[in-house]
Amino acid sequence: MEQDINIEVIDREGVSHPLSVPTDMNLNLMEICKMNESFMVEGECGGMAMCATCQVYVLSDHDLKDQSDDELDMLDQAFFVEDNSRLGCQIYLKPEHEGLKIKIAPKSDA
């Protein structure tokens, strides 16, 4: 049974984009952001938590799956990390994420 949820993505220029996304396809936040080319999310490792090119800041108060050791290790090496940083590839969208609000982290030039 298909269930779409509404999320809000704030791009690197501070522009808010409301999106309606499916939850029945096991998509993660990185994949959703890559579908919208204006977000310019690279996801270079393909969602394996081996890069931080899909780093986002979670702005809403949602109960997300705990960070894995791989995600924590990668964030330890990333630029522009904040307390609310997550790798978008590690956030699989589910019905309980209705209203999720995230901001895409700045791109590292390193």
PyMOL CGO cylinders between C-alpha atoms (Angstrom):
from pymol import cmd
from pymol.cgo import CYLINDER

trace = [
    CYLINDER, 0.00, 0.00, 0.00, 1.49, 3.28, -1.13, 0.3, 1, 1, 1, 1, 1, 1,
    CYLINDER, 1.49, 3.28, -1.13, 1.76, 6.10, 1.36, 0.3, 1, 1, 1, 1, 1, 1,
    CYLINDER, 1.76, 6.10, 1.36, 3.32, 9.41, 0.46, 0.3, 1, 1, 1, 1, 1, 1,
    CYLINDER, 3.32, 9.41, 0.46, 4.68, 11.73, 3.13, 0.3, 1, 1, 1, 1, 1, 1,
    CYLINDER, 4.68, 11.73, 3.13, 5.45, 15.41, 3.03, 0.3, 1, 1, 1, 1, 1, 1,
    CYLINDER, 5.45, 15.41, 3.03, 8.96, 16.55, 3.84, 0.3, 1, 1, 1, 1, 1, 1,
    CYLINDER, 8.96, 16.55, 3.84, 10.76, 19.87, 3.54, 0.3, 1, 1, 1, 1, 1, 1,
    CYLINDER, 10.76, 19.87, 3.54, 14.25, 20.19, 2.07, 0.3, 1, 1, 1, 1, 1, 1,
    CYLINDER, 14.25, 20.19, 2.07, 16.14, 23.45, 2.43, 0.3, 1, 1, 1, 1, 1, 1,
    CYLINDER, 16.14, 23.45, 2.43, 18.81, 23.77, -0.24, 0.3, 1, 1, 1, 1, 1, 1,
    CYLINDER, 18.81, 23.77, -0.24, 22.27, 25.30, 0.17, 0.3, 1, 1, 1, 1, 1, 1,
    CYLINDER, 22.27, 25.30, 0.17, 20.95, 28.73, -0.79, 0.3, 1, 1, 1, 1, 1, 1,
    CYLINDER, 20.95, 28.73, -0.79, 18.33, 28.60, 1.97, 0.3, 1, 1, 1, 1, 1, 1,
    CYLINDER, 18.33, 28.60, 1.97, 15.35, 28.00, -0.34, 0.3, 1, 1, 1, 1, 1, 1,
    CYLINDER, 15.35, 28.00, -0.34, 12.69, 25.70, 1.09, 0.3, 1, 1, 1, 1, 1, 1,
    CYLINDER, 12.69, 25.70, 1.09, 11.30, 22.92, -1.12, 0.3, 1, 1, 1, 1, 1, 1,
    CYLINDER, 11.30, 22.92, -1.12, 8.20, 21.03, 0.05, 0.3, 1, 1, 1, 1, 1, 1,
    CYLINDER, 8.20, 21.03, 0.05, 8.22, 17.50, -1.38, 0.3, 1, 1, 1, 1, 1, 1,
    CYLINDER, 8.22, 17.50, -1.38, 5.76, 14.65, -1.43, 0.3, 1, 1, 1, 1, 1, 1,
    CYLINDER, 5.76, 14.65, -1.43, 7.69, 11.38, -1.39, 0.3, 1, 1, 1, 1, 1, 1,
    CYLINDER, 7.69, 11.38, -1.39, 6.67, 7.71, -1.44, 0.3, 1, 1, 1, 1, 1, 1,
    CYLINDER, 6.67, 7.71, -1.44, 7.43, 5.47, 1.50, 0.3, 1, 1, 1, 1, 1, 1,
    CYLINDER, 7.43, 5.47, 1.50, 6.73, 2.17, -0.23, 0.3, 1, 1, 1, 1, 1, 1,
    CYLINDER, 6.73, 2.17, -0.23, 9.91, 2.12, -2.35, 0.3, 1, 1, 1, 1, 1, 1,
    CYLINDER, 9.91, 2.12, -2.35, 12.50, 1.94, 0.47, 0.3, 1, 1, 1, 1, 1, 1,
    CYLINDER, 12.50, 1.94, 0.47, 14.11, 5.20, -0.70, 0.3, 1, 1, 1, 1, 1, 1,
    CYLINDER, 14.11, 5.20, -0.70, 16.55, 7.08, 1.44, 0.3, 1, 1, 1, 1, 1, 1,
    CYLINDER, 16.55, 7.08, 1.44, 16.86, 10.83, 1.75, 0.3, 1, 1, 1, 1, 1, 1,
    CYLINDER, 16.86, 10.83, 1.75, 19.98, 10.94, -0.44, 0.3, 1, 1, 1, 1, 1, 1,
    CYLINDER, 19.98, 10.94, -0.44, 18.10, 9.25, -3.28, 0.3, 1, 1, 1, 1, 1, 1,
    CYLINDER, 18.10, 9.25, -3.28, 15.20, 11.70, -2.98, 0.3, 1, 1, 1, 1, 1, 1,
    CYLINDER, 15.20, 11.70, -2.98, 17.62, 14.65, -3.03, 0.3, 1, 1, 1, 1, 1, 1,
    CYLINDER, 17.62, 14.65, -3.03, 19.54, 13.25, -6.02, 0.3, 1, 1, 1, 1, 1, 1,
    CYLINDER, 19.54, 13.25, -6.02, 16.27, 13.01, -7.96, 0.3, 1, 1, 1, 1, 1, 1,
    CYLINDER, 16.27, 13.01, -7.96, 15.99, 16.78, -7.69, 0.3, 1, 1, 1, 1, 1, 1,
    CYLINDER, 15.99, 16.78, -7.69, 19.08, 18.04, -9.48, 0.3, 1, 1, 1, 1, 1, 1,
    CYLINDER, 19.08, 18.04, -9.48, 18.74, 21.54, -8.01, 0.3, 1, 1, 1, 1, 1, 1,
    CYLINDER, 18.74, 21.54, -8.01, 19.77, 20.16, -4.58, 0.3, 1, 1, 1, 1, 1, 1,
    CYLINDER, 19.77, 20.16, -4.58, 23.18, 19.15, -5.98, 0.3, 1, 1, 1, 1, 1, 1,
    CYLINDER, 23.18, 19.15, -5.98, 23.62, 16.21, -3.61, 0.3, 1, 1, 1, 1, 1, 1,
    CYLINDER, 23.62, 16.21, -3.61, 26.36, 13.96, -4.96, 0.3, 1, 1, 1, 1, 1, 1,
    CYLINDER, 26.36, 13.96, -4.96, 26.05, 10.72, -2.99, 0.3, 1, 1, 1, 1, 1, 1,
    CYLINDER, 26.05, 10.72, -2.99, 29.38, 9.64, -4.45, 0.3, 1, 1, 1, 1, 1, 1,
    CYLINDER, 29.38, 9.64, -4.45, 29.55, 6.31, -2.63, 0.3, 1, 1, 1, 1, 1, 1,
    CYLINDER, 29.55, 6.31, -2.63, 26.06, 5.28, -3.69, 0.3, 1, 1, 1, 1, 1, 1,
    CYLINDER, 26.06, 5.28, -3.69, 24.64, 5.19, -0.19, 0.3, 1, 1, 1, 1, 1, 1,
    CYLINDER, 24.64, 5.19, -0.19, 27.24, 3.03, 1.55, 0.3, 1, 1, 1, 1, 1, 1,
    CYLINDER, 27.24, 3.03, 1.55, 28.12, 5.58, 4.29, 0.3, 1, 1, 1, 1, 1, 1,
    CYLINDER, 28.12, 5.58, 4.29, 31.62, 5.82, 2.81, 0.3, 1, 1, 1, 1, 1, 1,
    CYLINDER, 31.62, 5.82, 2.81, 31.57, 9.54, 1.98, 0.3, 1, 1, 1, 1, 1, 1,
    CYLINDER, 31.57, 9.54, 1.98, 29.78, 12.56, 3.37, 0.3, 1, 1, 1, 1, 1, 1,
    CYLINDER, 29.78, 12.56, 3.37, 28.54, 14.09, 0.13, 0.3, 1, 1, 1, 1, 1, 1,
    CYLINDER, 28.54, 14.09, 0.13, 24.93, 13.59, 1.24, 0.3, 1, 1, 1, 1, 1, 1,
    CYLINDER, 24.93, 13.59, 1.24, 25.30, 15.20, 4.68, 0.3, 1, 1, 1, 1, 1, 1,
    CYLINDER, 25.30, 15.20, 4.68, 22.18, 16.96, 5.92, 0.3, 1, 1, 1, 1, 1, 1,
    CYLINDER, 22.18, 16.96, 5.92, 21.08, 18.74, 9.07, 0.3, 1, 1, 1, 1, 1, 1,
    CYLINDER, 21.08, 18.74, 9.07, 17.88, 17.38, 10.62, 0.3, 1, 1, 1, 1, 1, 1,
    CYLINDER, 17.88, 17.38, 10.62, 15.86, 20.41, 11.71, 0.3, 1, 1, 1, 1, 1, 1,
    CYLINDER, 15.86, 20.41, 11.71, 12.68, 18.68, 12.89, 0.3, 1, 1, 1, 1, 1, 1,
    CYLINDER, 12.68, 18.68, 12.89, 12.22, 16.58, 15.99, 0.3, 1, 1, 1, 1, 1, 1,
    CYLINDER, 12.22, 16.58, 15.99, 11.76, 13.13, 14.47, 0.3, 1, 1, 1, 1, 1, 1,
    CYLINDER, 11.76, 13.13, 14.47, 12.71, 9.81, 16.00, 0.3, 1, 1, 1, 1, 1, 1,
    CYLINDER, 12.71, 9.81, 16.00, 15.28, 8.55, 13.49, 0.3, 1, 1, 1, 1, 1, 1,
    CYLINDER, 15.28, 8.55, 13.49, 17.11, 5.25, 13.50, 0.3, 1, 1, 1, 1, 1, 1,
    CYLINDER, 17.11, 5.25, 13.50, 20.27, 5.44, 15.61, 0.3, 1, 1, 1, 1, 1, 1,
    CYLINDER, 20.27, 5.44, 15.61, 23.45, 6.23, 13.73, 0.3, 1, 1, 1, 1, 1, 1,
    CYLINDER, 23.45, 6.23, 13.73, 25.57, 3.23, 12.81, 0.3, 1, 1, 1, 1, 1, 1,
    CYLINDER, 25.57, 3.23, 12.81, 29.28, 3.10, 13.61, 0.3, 1, 1, 1, 1, 1, 1,
    CYLINDER, 29.28, 3.10, 13.61, 29.99, 3.61, 9.88, 0.3, 1, 1, 1, 1, 1, 1,
    CYLINDER, 29.99, 3.61, 9.88, 27.88, 6.77, 9.79, 0.3, 1, 1, 1, 1, 1, 1,
    CYLINDER, 27.88, 6.77, 9.79, 29.49, 8.14, 12.95, 0.3, 1, 1, 1, 1, 1, 1,
    CYLINDER, 29.49, 8.14, 12.95, 32.98, 7.38, 11.60, 0.3, 1, 1, 1, 1, 1, 1,
    CYLINDER, 32.98, 7.38, 11.60, 32.24, 9.16, 8.33, 0.3, 1, 1, 1, 1, 1, 1,
    CYLINDER, 32.24, 9.16, 8.33, 30.81, 12.21, 10.08, 0.3, 1, 1, 1, 1, 1, 1,
    CYLINDER, 30.81, 12.21, 10.08, 33.97, 12.35, 12.22, 0.3, 1, 1, 1, 1, 1, 1,
    CYLINDER, 33.97, 12.35, 12.22, 35.89, 12.96, 8.98, 0.3, 1, 1, 1, 1, 1, 1,
    CYLINDER, 35.89, 12.96, 8.98, 33.40, 15.32, 7.32, 0.3, 1, 1, 1, 1, 1, 1,
    CYLINDER, 33.40, 15.32, 7.32, 33.39, 19.10, 7.09, 0.3, 1, 1, 1, 1, 1, 1,
    CYLINDER, 33.39, 19.10, 7.09, 30.67, 21.38, 8.50, 0.3, 1, 1, 1, 1, 1, 1,
    CYLINDER, 30.67, 21.38, 8.50, 29.41, 18.75, 10.97, 0.3, 1, 1, 1, 1, 1, 1,
    CYLINDER, 29.41, 18.75, 10.97, 26.83, 19.91, 13.52, 0.3, 1, 1, 1, 1, 1, 1,
    CYLINDER, 26.83, 19.91, 13.52, 25.07, 18.11, 16.37, 0.3, 1, 1, 1, 1, 1, 1,
    CYLINDER, 25.07, 18.11, 16.37, 22.13, 17.42, 14.05, 0.3, 1, 1, 1, 1, 1, 1,
    CYLINDER, 22.13, 17.42, 14.05, 24.23, 16.14, 11.11, 0.3, 1, 1, 1, 1, 1, 1,
    CYLINDER, 24.23, 16.14, 11.11, 23.23, 12.90, 9.43, 0.3, 1, 1, 1, 1, 1, 1,
    CYLINDER, 23.23, 12.90, 9.43, 24.11, 11.16, 6.21, 0.3, 1, 1, 1, 1, 1, 1,
    CYLINDER, 24.11, 11.16, 6.21, 21.06, 11.30, 3.97, 0.3, 1, 1, 1, 1, 1, 1,
    CYLINDER, 21.06, 11.30, 3.97, 21.81, 7.82, 2.66, 0.3, 1, 1, 1, 1, 1, 1,
    CYLINDER, 21.81, 7.82, 2.66, 21.19, 6.41, 6.13, 0.3, 1, 1, 1, 1, 1, 1,
    CYLINDER, 21.19, 6.41, 6.13, 17.70, 7.90, 6.55, 0.3, 1, 1, 1, 1, 1, 1,
    CYLINDER, 17.70, 7.90, 6.55, 15.17, 5.61, 4.90, 0.3, 1, 1, 1, 1, 1, 1,
    CYLINDER, 15.17, 5.61, 4.90, 11.85, 7.41, 4.59, 0.3, 1, 1, 1, 1, 1, 1,
    CYLINDER, 11.85, 7.41, 4.59, 8.90, 5.85, 6.38, 0.3, 1, 1, 1, 1, 1, 1,
    CYLINDER, 8.90, 5.85, 6.38, 5.37, 7.02, 7.20, 0.3, 1, 1, 1, 1, 1, 1,
    CYLINDER, 5.37, 7.02, 7.20, 6.50, 8.17, 10.65, 0.3, 1, 1, 1, 1, 1, 1,
    CYLINDER, 6.50, 8.17, 10.65, 8.78, 10.72, 8.95, 0.3, 1, 1, 1, 1, 1, 1,
    CYLINDER, 8.78, 10.72, 8.95, 5.80, 12.84, 7.88, 0.3, 1, 1, 1, 1, 1, 1,
    CYLINDER, 5.80, 12.84, 7.88, 6.85, 16.48, 8.26, 0.3, 1, 1, 1, 1, 1, 1,
    CYLINDER, 6.85, 16.48, 8.26, 10.59, 15.77, 8.31, 0.3, 1, 1, 1, 1, 1, 1,
    CYLINDER, 10.59, 15.77, 8.31, 12.56, 18.96, 7.73, 0.3, 1, 1, 1, 1, 1, 1,
    CYLINDER, 12.56, 18.96, 7.73, 16.20, 18.92, 6.68, 0.3, 1, 1, 1, 1, 1, 1,
    CYLINDER, 16.20, 18.92, 6.68, 18.79, 21.32, 5.34, 0.3, 1, 1, 1, 1, 1, 1,
    CYLINDER, 18.79, 21.32, 5.34, 21.50, 20.20, 2.93, 0.3, 1, 1, 1, 1, 1, 1,
    CYLINDER, 21.50, 20.20, 2.93, 24.96, 20.78, 4.42, 0.3, 1, 1, 1, 1, 1, 1,
    CYLINDER, 24.96, 20.78, 4.42, 27.45, 23.02, 2.62, 0.3, 1, 1, 1, 1, 1, 1,
    CYLINDER, 27.45, 23.02, 2.62, 29.60, 21.36, 0.01, 0.3, 1, 1, 1, 1, 1, 1,
    CYLINDER, 29.60, 21.36, 0.01, 33.24, 20.85, 0.89, 0.3, 1, 1, 1, 1, 1, 1,
    CYLINDER, 33.24, 20.85, 0.89, 35.73, 22.12, -1.67, 0.3, 1, 1, 1, 1, 1, 1,
    CYLINDER, 35.73, 22.12, -1.67, 38.43, 19.84, -0.22, 0.3, 1, 1, 1, 1, 1, 1,
]
cmd.load_cgo(trace, "trace")
